[in-house]
């Protein structure tokens, strides 16, 4: 046996894997195992090896009764790592947020610079953490017991693990059985990035052979075989239980001397296996002096790491007695020091074993002392206090304290802890309806903030059907349920919940008005007149109301209606709208108004104004007032990136948003819509259709029309590019009917111009003409520059064959309008159409216009459009200016071969590639052959993996 414990047995391969990963930085390693399997021991062994190599290891602990302290375990570990900062080290200004949590960093923050731009708190915190870790690298952060981590800590670790600094190793230990069902430790969206080492290490129970090897170290090889069988049967291979049994055996030998293996194993084997750990800990506890045993019992009742003075007060010991007693408990390895000057059991099983053996009166006495000791602290830990009150059986006091703890958590912005407390109250049997009602309303007030919301939906669904709750409470909870279903989950069924909530709240007009004002967003199932009527009804209901939050909600709804149609007075009202308020709900409603106005402005083509408002909404949500709204605004800013031609890295930004907000339906929809549109512009038809099919399905389930219209238009564009006008017309049918039924002519989103091209392609000119006339007739009801530009294109298409000059005028107007709006891609499409306005079927296209469009497509990376434009340019006989000399590519892929490789990786056939790049199938065959040869693969199916491997 080693001086500091038993030799590590049965974990040699796992230790090698862990150390290897942590010597190849950056790395992310998950260590999973049941309680007592030896996760912490494995990490400590690795720490010794890494420390000898000069790598700093810092540890943070997640606790089951965590007080409101956002990101606590991460900050604990980073704080330890920061102790290695050089005295003269200057950290960037972004570190100020981290320094607000870790004051010791303040002297290192460079105050001579300002933080560039606005960003949410967790992003600033992330930047600060990265800055510290870069200075102290190589460094390994260990976060233990992730199954107890709160949502904020998980999300921060997710962001760190998704893109770890070059010199960081991240180790997360957890018990899979204590995670939420089907929820991985960092969420379902996490994937270890390419270039980051690591993986998942699962600790299985020790085999009988491994337990025997451990026992042989104590009693010798021969006796160890028999002892190993007994120990394995008692422990089922649980490493901690085996070690506890061996420690008990050693203690007996010290006390009574060797008694013979048979007698010792018989003594160990009397108890059934599930009791082994409890008995082992109890026997060791029994030999402790009485004061030390009292300290151990106090630690079992406190259940979290506690300071010596708290342990002493709970145990009823004087300071000197407590020092001696705690030292004895540490010497016996019953307790350890997981963080400076805080003491707890080495493992939760040991804590549960001691706690379970406490007689009822003694347990209650200790809980009472713990409650008093914690209440007397300068900053009482309310979560722990509520826990002890509940253990004392005083349900009424527990409810008060749990509510108090929840209110404190909300006040400091720790909605995760507040949510846990409120869920605990609502799940408790026998809670009085008044208390359940308060907890339900408190949860409803914060549920809209979360980007991970499934568990909130589940409990709110139960609450709205709970007949013991007042109907007023059920109605308010149902309002939140409807809002989360609509905004977060993207479920059109939310309208039924909203309608029922308004019925339930009818006796309370101000609350019912909130439902009316939410109803205006269901444009898919209502006419514009019906939508406007909701605002009128809400205004009547709120007449005489003094609730500032409800009045701000009404104001936001009016601005939404103005933005929907482009009311000329809108921007003056927006500029005058106060951005701040001491009332949190007023501030939230104004942020929602900014977002809604910005989104509608983007739909109508007032892009610069829209972007300014959306950026402002993001900036104003950095204080955590509404994380889900921040996700919405960032999603629309990515849409703005697509429209404004900021395509470089757009797919990565979409993926980043989805990994940050994996449950948010709006982020999923935009990734599908924009990803599909990007793929279509590059000729990646299969990828485009996969994305757009997802978006089409999502569009059918939501209350808005944008997703359905965009998906239909983009799908039609793919069919048109593949010379399938009949399929394009079929795909556009539901979108055209949706435009007509909802009168959403102010956001055509490409539907009308695609429909005109498809209709003309299949000889349905009359249908195309009728659709354009219908859209033009609606023009007087709105101000929408983007819709105007699209109709210019549609009118040009209708006149292209009969009046080329007239068509050219329309295309020029469209080009100029798109440029004024700031959308280069549709402007280039209009220029390309302009190039083909000529007097006769054989007249050549205008090469200058084609060249202009080609330049834009090249800058955007619109491969398919670029190839089509180049093909048309070749047919004119014109040549683009020659480059200084054509390079030889050798074994590297040429630009054309790279295009072919990318399409092959998407599963494109030779015919698909030929259509996308405007080449003959024979030419494509040659390109494919050269591409496969250069990538050193034999089959097309291997191209994707070869591209990922790189050169």
N, C-alpha and C positions, 0 to 999 in steps of 0.2 A: 504494500500500500504506500502511496506517495505521501510525502510530508503534509501536503495540503489537501489530501483526500484520496479517493479511490482512483486507480488507473482507469482511463477512458477505455471502455470495452464496447465493442459492437458499433462504434461510431467512427472507426478509422477512415473509412472511405468517405463518409460525409464530411469529416474534418478536412480531409485532403481537398475535396471539391470546394468547400467553403473558402479555405485559405487560397487555393489556386485562383478562384474567382476574385478574391479581394486583393490579390497581387497583380491582377490584370484590370486596371482601372480605365474607364469608369465601369462599375458593376452594380447590379441590383440582384439581391439574393433573398428569396423567401424561405424561411425555415418553419415548417409546419409539423406539428405533432400534438398528441393529446396531452392533457395535464399530467405532468410527472415524467414525460418521455425523455427529458434531458436537453431541451432546446437551449436554455440559459447556460448549461454546462458546456455544450458544444461551442457556443459563442465565446465563452470565457477562455476555453482552450485556444480558439483561433486568435483571440486577443493577445494572449501571451506570445504566440509566434509572430504576429504582425508587429507588436510593440518592439520585439527584438530587432525587427527590420527597420525601425524608425517610423512606422505608420501609427498615427494617433488614432485611438479608438474612443469614441464618446457615446454614451448611452442615455436614452430617454425611456421613461417607463410610463405605460398607459395604466391607469388605475380604474377599478370598477366603480368607485365613488368619486368621480372627478369633480372638483370645484370649477366654477366658471372661469376658465383661463384659456382662451382660444389658442390652439396650436401648442399647448403646454409641453407634451412629450418631445416635439421637434425642437422647441426653444431650449428645453433642458439639455438636449444633446448638443445643439449648436453652441450654447453657452459654455459647455465644457470644452468644445473644440476651440472656441475663441480665446481660451486661456493661453493659447500658443501664439497669439498675435504679437508681432514685434512691437516694441514700445513706440517706435517712430512710424508705425504703419498708418497710412491714410486710406480710409474707405470712401467709395463714391457716395454722393449725396443720397442716392436711393436707399442707403443703409439706414437713414433716419427712422424709417418705420420699424425696422428690426431693433434699433437702439431704444425705441420707446418701450419695447418689451424687455430688452437686456440693457439696462442703464450703463453697464460696464463698457459698452461699445461707444458711448457718446464721445469720449475724448478722441476716438479714432476717426470720427466722421468728418469728412472734408466740408466745412461750412462755407467755403469760398465759392462753391458752385451751386446752381439751382437744379432741381430735378427737371428733366426734360419731359414735358407733356404730362397729361393726366392719365392715371391708370388705377385700377382697383387696388384695395389694400393688400389682398393676398398676392398680387403681382409685384407690388413694391416690396412686400415681405420676402417674396421669392428672390427678387433681385438682390436684396440685402444678404440673404442666406448664401446665395451663390458667390457674392463678393467675399464674404468671410471665408468660405470653404476654399476658394481659389488661393487665398493667402496662406492657409494652414495646410494645404494638401501636401502629401497624401494623407487622407483622413477617412475613417470609416465611421458612419453614424449607425448605431444599433437602436432600433425602436422595438422594445419588448412588449409582448402581450397586445398586439394590434387588434385582437378581437374586442378589446375594451375601448378602442379609439373612437373619438367622436367624429362627426361628419367633417368638421372643419379641418381636423388633423389629417383625416384620410385624403381630403382634396388637396391639401398642401403637399403631402407626401406623393400623391399622384403626379402633381406638377413637377416635383423634384425628380422623381423616378423616370418620368417621360423624357426628360432631357438633362441627365445628371452632368455636373461639371466634370471635366476630364480626370481630375484627381480624387473623385469621390467613390467610395464604396458604401452602399446602402443595404443594411440587413434588417429585415422585418420578421419577427417571430410571432406566431399566432397559433390559436387552436381553431381548426376548421369547424369543429362542432359548435363553437360559440359564436361563429359569424352568422349574420342573417341568412336565411335559406337562399341558396343559389347565388349568393353574393361573394365574389372573390375578395381577397383582402384589400385590393386597391380598386375594386369595381370591375365590371365586365368589360369596360372599354380599354383597360390597360393591356398593352403589349410591350414586351421588352424591346427597346429600340435597336435597330441595326447598329452594330459597332459597340454595343454595351454587353459586357460579359455577365455571367451569373446564371440564374435559373431558380428552380425550386428544389429544396431539399426536404424530403419527408422522412421523419423519424418513426420507424416502425417499432413495435415492442421487441425487446431483446429475446433472442432464441434461448432455448434451454442450454445450448452449448455456450452461449455468451454469458448467461447467468452463472454457469458452472465455472467459467474462467474467472469471473469476478469473485466468486466464493473461494476459489482455490487460492487466491491471493491472501485470504484471511486464514484459512484452516489447512492449506496444503492441497496438493493435487489429488491425492487419494480420497481424503475426506470431502474435498470440495465437490466431488461428483455427486455424492449422496446429498450434501447440503444444497447443491445447485438444483436438484430435482424438487426439493421442498420449497426453496425460494421461488422457483419459476411457477410452481403450482399456486403459491400464495399470491404472487404479484402479477401473474399473467404477463410477465415480461416488462412491467412498468419499471423503468430504471430507478425512479425515486423510491418506490416501495422496496426494491431490492436493497438499495443502499441504506434505507432506514432500518430494515431488518438486520443488516450486517452491523450497523452501528449499535443496535440493541444487543446483539450477540457480543460485541466487544465490551460494552458496558457491563453485561452480566459477568463476563470473564474477569474484568477488573474487580468487580465486587465480590464474586464467589469463587474465582479461580476456575480453571477448566473443569467441566463436569462430564466430559465425554460427548462425542458427537451425537450419539443416539439420543441422549437425554436432551441435548440442546435442540436438535431438530424436532424432537417430539414436542418440546415446549413451543417452538415456533409453529408447528403444524396443527396445534389445537384449534386455532381460530380459522374460520372460513376465509377464503381469499379476499372478499370485499372489505374485510375488517383489518387487513394486514397493516396498512399504513397507519390507521388510527391506533392500533395496538402498539406499533413500533414507536410512534411519537409519544404515546401515553407512558410507555415504560421509561423512556428517556426523560420525560417530564417528571416522573415520579422520583427520580434520584436527585433532582435539583433541590437546593435549599428553598424553603417556603417563599421567601421574597422573590427569588428568581422565577419560581413557578407563577407567582402572581403577575409578574411582568409579562410572562409568556401568555397568560390568560388575557391580560389587558390588550396585548397585541392581537390576539385572536378576535376579540370583540371589536376593536377599532377597525380591523380588516384592511387598512391602508397604511403605508409608511407613516410613522408618527415620531415626533421629537421625544427626547428623553423626559422632558418635564410633563408632557401629556401622558406618557406611559406611567410615570410616577404617580400622577394625580389619579388616574383611573385605578391603578393598583393599590392606592392608599399607602404609598411609601414616602419617607423623607428623601431629600435629595441624595444624601450620602448612601442610604440604603439602596436607592434606585441605581446609582452608579455601579455598586458592587453586583447587584442582581442582574442588571443588563449585561455586564461583562460576563457573568456566568452563563447567561442564556446564549450570548454570542459564542462563547468558548465551546458550548455543547452543540453548536451549529443548529440550534432551534431557530434562532433569529439571525439575520444578517443586516448589513447596512447598504441598501440599494441606492441611496443617494446621501450626500453628506449630512450627517447628524439626523438622519431619519432611519427608523428601524422597523423591520417587518419580518414575516416568515420567509424562509427561502423559497417556499412554494405554496400556492393556494391550497393544495391538498393537505399540507401540514396544518395550515391555519384552520381548515374545515375540520380536521381531525380533533384539534384541541377544542374548538368551539363546540363541536358535537358532543364532546364528553363533559362539558360543563353542566352541572345540575341546574335545573330551571331557575331556582331562586338565586343562585350565584350568577347565572347569565344575566338575569334581569338587574341584579345589583350592579354589575359591571356596565351594562348599557346605561343605567341611570347615572353612574359616575362619569361615563364617557360623554353623555349628553351635557352634564354640568360643566365638565372640563372644556369642551368645545365651545359652549355658550359663553364661557368667560374669556375667550380669546379676543384680542383686539379686533380682528376681522373674523367673526365666527364663520366657519365653513358650513353653510346652510344645508348643502346636500347631505353631508355626513350627519348633521344634527337631525335632519328629517329621518334618515335611516335608523338612527338609534331610537327615536320616538316611536317609529313604527314597530321596532322590535319590542318595545315596552308595552305594546298593545293599546296605546292611546291613539286611536284612529283619528279622532277629531283634531288633536294637537298635531298629529302627523300631516293631516291634510292642510292645516294652516301653515305649517313649516315648509311643506313641499311647495305650496303655492307661493310662499315668500321666497323660497329659493328660485322658483321659476321666474318670478318677477325680477329678482336680482340678475338672473342670467340674461333676460331680455334687455335689461337696462345696460348691461355691459356688452351687448351684441353677441352673446353666446347663445344663439337660438338652438344649437344642437343640444346643450344641457337642458334648456327650457323644454324642448320637445320631449326628451327622455323623461323628465319629471312629470309632464302633463300626460304622457302616454301611461306612465305608471299609475297616476290617479284614476285615469279613465278605465284602466284594466282591472282595478281593484274591485272586488265584490263588496256589496253592502255600503258603498259610498252614497251619502245622502244626495238626492236629486239636485239640491242647491249647489253643493260642491262640484258635482259632475257637470252641472251647467256652467259654473265659472271656468272649470278646466277646459270644457269644450269650446267656450267662447275664446279663451286665451289661446288655445291651439289654432282656432280658426283665424285669429289675428296674425299669426306668424306663418301658417302653412303655405301661403302664397309666395313666400320668400324663397323656398327651397327649390333647388334644381333637381334634387333627388326626392321624389314625393310619393312613391308608391305606398309606403307604410302609412303616410298621412291620409291618402285616399281610402285605404282599407278601414282605418278607424273612423273617418268621417262618414263613410257609408253605413257603418254600424250605428253611429250616433244619430243620423237623420231618421233611422227607423226605430229608435229607442222611445217607447211610449212614456217612460218615466221622466223624460226631459220636457221642460215647458215647450210649447209649440213655437214660442218666440226664439228660443235657443236653437231648436231644430231648423227653423227657417234661416237663421243667421249662418249656422254651420253649412246648410245646403247652398247658400249663396257662395261660400268659399269653395265648397265641393264643385259647384258648377264652374266657377272661375278657373280652378286648377284643371278640371277636365278639359275646358276649352283652351286655355292658354298654354298649359304645360303638356298635357297628354294629347291634345289635338283630336278630341273626340266630340263629334257633332251631337252625341247623345246628351251632352251637357245642357242643351236647350230645354230638354224635358225637366231636368233638375232645376234649372233656373225658373221655368214657368211654375213649378210646384212651390219653389221658395217664395215667389211673389204671392201666391195664394195663401201660404202660411203666414206671411207677414202683412197681409192686407190690413189688419187692425193697427199696424204701426207704420203710417205712411212714409216716414223718413227712411225706414229700413227697406220697405217695399220699393221706394224710389231708387235705391242702390241697384236692385234687381232690374228695374226698368232701364237704368243707364248702362247696365251690362248687356241688355238685350240688343242694343244698337249694333253690336259687332257681328250679329248673326245674319249677314247679308245674303247668305246662300238660301235661306228659307223665308226671306221677307222681301217685300218691295221697298224702294226708297221712301215711299210715302209712309209705310208702316214703321220703318225705322225712325223717321222724323217724329212720328206720333208718340213714340216712347219718351222722347225728350220733353215734349209738351206735357205729357202726363206726369213725368217726374217733377217738372217745374211746378206744376199745380200742387203736387203732393208735398213739395218742400216749401211752399209758401208759408212764411212765418218761422221757418226752421232756423235755429241758431247754431246748428252743428257745422262747424267750419269744414270738417272733412267731407260731409255730404255736399255742401255748397261748392267745394272745390271739385268734387266729382261731377257735379252738374256743369260747371264751367268747362271742364275738360271734354265732356260729351258734346257741348255746343261747338267747341273748337274742332272736334273730330268731324262733325257734320260739315263745318265750313271747309275743312281741309279735303274732305271727300270730293266736293265739287269744285274746289278752287275758288272759293269766295274771295273777291279782291280785297276785302277788309281783313282777311285772315292775318296777314303778316304784321299789321299794325297791332292787332290784339296780342299776337305772340310776343312781339317785342316789349309790350307793356306788362306781360305776365310776370309777376314776382317769382324769382327762382328759389327763394328761401322762405322759411316759416318756422316759428318755434313749435308748431303743431306737426308731429310726425306724419299724420294721415294727410294733412294738407300738402306737405312736401311730396309725399308719395303720389298723390293724385296729380300734382303738377308735373312730376316726372313722367307719369303715364301719358299725360297730355302731350308733352314734348315728343315722346316716342311715337304716339299715334299720328300726330301732325307730320312728323318727319317721314314716317312710313308712307302716308298717303301722298305727301309731296313727291316722294321717290316714284310712286306708282304713276303719278301724273306727269312727271318729267321736269319738276323743279328741283333738279338734282343738287345744285350747290346749296340751296336753302335746306334741303333735306339732310345733307351730310352734316351741315353745321349743327342742326338740332340733334341728330343722332349722336354726334361726338359729345355734345353737351350733356345728353342723357347719360352716356357712359361716364363722363367725368363726375357728374353729380351722384352717381351710384357707387362711387369708390368708398364711401363711408359705410357700406353694408346695408343701406336703407332698404334695398330690394335687389338681391343678387339675381333673381330670375329676370327682372327687367333689364339688368345689365346684359344678360345673355341675349334677350330679344334685340336690344339695340346693337350689340356686336354682330348679331346675325344679319341685320339689315345693312350694316356698314360693309359687310362682305358682299352683299348684293350690290351695293354701290360700287365696290371695287370691280365687280364684273361689268357693270354698266359703263363705268368710266375708263375701262381698259387696263386696270391694274391687275393683269392676269398672272404676272410672274409670282409664283409661290402661292397662288390663290387656293389650289387644292390642299396644300399643306396647312394653310390658315383655316380652311373649312374643317380639316381633320382635327386640328388643334381645338377648335371650338367644340366639336363633337366629343372629343375625349375629355374636355373640361366639363361638359354638360351632357353626359351620355344619355340621360333620360328625357331630355327636352325635345319634344316633337318638332318644334320650329327649326332647331339646328339640324335635325335629321332631314327635314324636308329641303332646306336650303342646300345642304350638301348634295342631295339627289338632284335638285333642279340645276344648280350651277355646275355641279360635276358632270351632269348629262349634257348641258349646253357646251361646256368646254370640250368634252369628248367629241361631240358632234362637229365642232369647228375644226377638230383635228382629224376627222375622218375615222374615229374609233367608234364605228357604228354599234358593235355589240355592247361595248361598255356604256355608250350613250343610252341605248335602249334599256339596259338593265337599271341604270339610274332613273330614267324617266318613267319606267313602269312602276317603280317604287313611289315616285312622286305622284303619279296619276292615282294610285291607290290611296295615298295619303290625302290627296286633294278631295277625294270622295267622302272622307270621314270627318272633314273639318268644316267649321262654320263659314270660313271666308272663301273667296273665289280665286285669289291670286295663284295659289298652287295649281289648281285645276287648269286655269287658263295658260299659265306658263308651260306646264307639262305638255298640254295638247299642242301648243304652238311649236315647241322644241321637237316633239315627236314628229309632227308634220314636216318640219324642216329636214329631219333625217330621211323620211320617205321621199321627199322631193329631191334631195341630193342623190338618192339611189334610183331616181327616175321611176318613182312609184306614186304618181299623183292620185290614183284611185284610193290607195291606202291612206295617203295624207288627208284626203277629203273625209274619209271614214273616221279617222282619228279626231278630226276637228268638229265633227257633228255635235257631241255633247257640250263642247266649249261654246259653240255658237248659240246653242239653246240656252246655256247658262248666261251668256251675255244678254240675250233677249229677255229672259225671265227676271233677271236681277237689275237690268238697266245699268250694268257696270261698264258702259261704253267709254268711261274716262280712263280705264286701264285695259287697253286692248292686248298688251303684252305679246304682240306678234301674231295674234289669232287672225285678224282680218286680212293682213297682207299675205299670210300663208294660205288662207282660205281662197283668196283670189287666184293665187298661183295654181293651187290644186284644182279649182273649178275650171280655170282656163285650160289646164292640162287634160281634163277629161271632157271638154266641150260643154261645160255648164256656164256659159257666159252670163246668161240671164240670172242665174243664182248669185254669181259674183256681183253683178251690177246691183241686184236687190239688196245684198248684204251691205255694200258700200253706201247705198242710199239710206239705208236704215241707220247706219253709224253716223252719216253726215247730218241726218235729221236730229240726232241727239246732241250734236255739237253745241247748240245754243244753250244747253243746260249746264255746261261745265267749262272750266279752263284747264286744259290738259295738253301741254306742248307735245308730249310724247305721242299721245293719240293723234294729234294733228299731223305730226310727221309721218306716222304710219299710214294715215289716210292719204297723204300726198303720194306715198309709194303705191298704195292700192289703186289710186286714180291713174297714176302713170302706167301701171301694169295693164289697166283696162284700155288705155289709149295707145299702147306701144305698137300694135300692129296697124291701127287705122290712122293714127295721127302722131307720128314720131316726134315732131316738134312740140306738140302739146305734152306728150309724155316726158320729153326732156325737161320741159319747164317744171312739171311736177317733181321729177327726180332731183332737180336742182334745189327746189324749195325744201324737199325732204333732207337733202344733204346739208343745207344751211341750217335747218331747224335742229337736226341731230348735233351738228357742231356747236350750235348755241347752247344746247342742253348740256353737252359735254360727253357724248356717247360715240366714241370713234368707230366701233364695229358696225352699227347700223348705218353710220355716215359712209363708211367704205362700201357697204352693200349698195347704198343709193348711188354712189359714184360709179360702181361697176355696172349697175343698171343703166346709168346715163351713157356709159361707153357704148352700149348696144342700141342706142336710139339712132336709127339710120333710115335712109330712104330705100328700102328694098331688101329682099331676103338675102341677097348675096353681098351686100355692102359690108365692108370690114368695120370692126369695132374701133373706137377712138383709142389709140395706144396711149395717149397722154392720160386719159381717165383711168385706163387699166393700170398704168404705172403708178398712179396715185393710190389706187385701191391696193395694189400689190404691196406698196411700202407699208401701209397700215396693217395688212394681214401679216406681213413679215414681222413687224414689231410686236404684234400681239401673240404670234405663234399659232395663228389659225391655219394649220397645215392644209386642211381640205380646201379652204377658200383660196389659199395661196396657190395651190396646184391648179385649181380651176382658172384662176386669173392668169397664171403663166401659160396655160393651154390656150386661152383666148388670145393672149399677147403673141404667142407663136403663130397663130393663124393669121394675124394681121401682117406678118412678115417683119414686124418691128423687132429690134433687139434692145435689151437693157444695156446700159453702159457696162463695158467689160471691166472685170476686176484686174488688178495689176498682174495677175498670173495665177493659174489654177494649180493648186498644190496637189501633190500626190499623197494618197492616204495610206498606202502600204497595207499593213494588217489592221489599221484602224477603220472603223465604219465611216463611210462618207456621209454627208448630210442626208442624201437620198436613202442610203442604206439604213441610217438611223431611223428615218421615218418608217421604212418598211419593217424594221425590227420592232418598233413600238407597236405597229399594227398587228404584226404576227403575235406579239405577246398578248394582245387583246383577243386572239382567236380569229382574226380576220382571214377569210379565204383570199386566193389570188384575185378573184373577181371583185371582192370588197376593196382590196388594195388598189386595184386598177381604177375603180370608180372614185375612190377617195383622192387619189393622186393624179387622176386624168392621164393615165398611161394605158398602153395596150396590155392585155393579159400576158402576151409573150415577153414584153419588156419586164413585167413584174416577175415572171419566172426566172429571168436572169438575175434580177436584183435579189430575189429570195435565195437563189443558189449561192451567190457571193456572200450574202449576209450569214447564212448557216455556216459557210466555210470559215469566215472570219471569227465567228463566235465559237468555233470548234464544237459544234453540235451536229447531230445527224438528223434530228427530227424537229419539226416546227414546235411541238409541245415543249421542247427544252429551251426555247428562246427566252421565255420569261425568267426562268432561273438563271440563265446565262447573263441577262442584263442586270439582275440583282447582284450577281457575283462581281460584276465589273471586269475591267481589263486584268 
